[in-house]
Amino acid sequence: MSTTDTITIEGFTAWLAAFRDRVTEQRSYLTELDSAIGDADHGANMARGMAAVMEKVGASPATTADELFKTVGMTLVTSVGGASGPLYGTFFLRLGMTAGAVAECDAAALSSALRAGLDGVVARGKAEAGDKTMFDAMAPALEAMDAAITSGASLAEATAAARDAAAAGRDATETLVARKGRASYLGERSAGHLDPGATSTALLFDALAEVTAS
Amino acid sequence: MKKLINDPDHVLADALRGIEAAHADLRVDHENRIIYRATPKDHGTVALVSGGGSGHEPLHGGFVGFGMLDAACAGEVFTSPTPDQMQEATKTVDRGAGVLHIVKNYTGDVMNFEMAAELAAMEASVDVRTVVVNDDVAVQDSLYTAGRRGVGLTVLLEKIVGAAAEQGRGLDDIVALAEKVNGDGRSMGMALTSCTVPAAGKPTFDLPEDQMEIGIGIHGEPGRHRVPMGTASEIAQQLVEPILGDLDFGSSPTIVMLNGMGGTPLIELYLMYGEVAAILEKHGVTVARSLVGNYITSLDMAGCSVTVLRADDEIVSLWDAPVETSGLRWGR
């Protein structure tokens, strides 16, 4: 791994902006997915939350990862509401705590920070594999990323692997019966629809792969 | 879908302005989206905070006032409010005797109120306790769901526990009473139509003319079963039977609420109440008190829900106690 194979604060900020752009572009699509098995607000909530995040981040640029992601997490927690606010908020808060007061992360450090974020999501939402939640996109993404890093992949290759696994995980939620969140009230009727949370999580990893592509 | 709004993104802020303009006995914190009493209750009494997504009016803001809530946090339409709002509301209404958070069992509401309670504990200034209402018999309480939803019973609980708090009972007593009410009540709802979230602009789901949804919640989410449309009498049967099958009301008197989902005229709600009362009578269930109207709604959804609460003398007397809110008002 070369010494430049890292993601910097500028890179993290670009990642957040790219995620903001994706949830904004796909606001209607996310809401449509949520209409089928939830309450038709996921697109609006994520778009509102990430817009607030970029406004905060732009107003007071951070110099370290922990500072940046604390702002991101707290902004999501206080501006989104619903389940997405605490879940994505906790994800970024934990990610930042583990990344620490650093100005850049290599692939391994990024992966362990993302893993801490996932652990936070699990602690908050208590979801397990196959519950038809954002976990089903995020967990496979991190497994793929770790596997890639272990086999000597670059940051760009590792995040590309994560992106592909998140997308596959998202697609696999279609046939699942929801066991967490509002979709679980539908029982068997929740099968046949993509999970909106797994879909926005796939966008998060798509954005990460884009900004770290060499 | 036509709506009386200025801008889909400003519905909540604009509605809060209207609530403030209409009710001199309420105050609105526009920044934190909190509705609270203009005249706080006495020092040393337990305060009640509830909240949730908007679109269920009069719940919860309409139940702020003497004999019910001290503050309500309003989230975006069908979206839970945030921990900082709840924390602010808790600090605003605390009178030194502790604060009870009344939370409807939805994943988002529970997580946000959990984070708010963690924040309150960190500041160590307010003794916060929580009751999670989960009365919806349409949902199996199992590992395979997020648990039963909090629906109609929330209204009765806020009235009954609010009356007890007004009498000056301690926090432990208040928590025990809230848990008792939650354990003793059940609800079941149905929809004739979907509803339209202002930001979405079109109905959340399609429901053909000859079909209805049984087992809906209060967020325009589809129910557990879609079945052919029936008569009021048949529908009442489909709502009451699961409630009686889930909890043995024995010979206890009850409080019964026939609640409209927002888009059904009162004449139909009364017609439905007549059917529900007849079925309860047939099963030997006595009704001590009843409430018919739109109290916990799902925007413009047509349909109704039934809530039955076991009510001993204590519960009935707390129900009868004076209340002065925009949503419920008697005895004062």
Interface residues (C-beta under 8 A of the other chain):
Chain A: T31 S35 A36 I37 G38 D39 A40 D41 A44 N45 V77 T78 S79 V80 G81 G82 A83 S84 G85 P86 L87 R124 G125 V177 R179 K180 G181 R182 S184 Y185 L186 G187 R189
Chain B: G53 G75 E76 V77 F78 T79 S80 P81 T82 P83 D84 Y106 T107 G108 M111 N112 E114 M115 A138 V139 Q140 L143 Y144 T145 A146 R149 V197 A199 A200 T204 F205 G217 H219 G220 E221 P222 R224
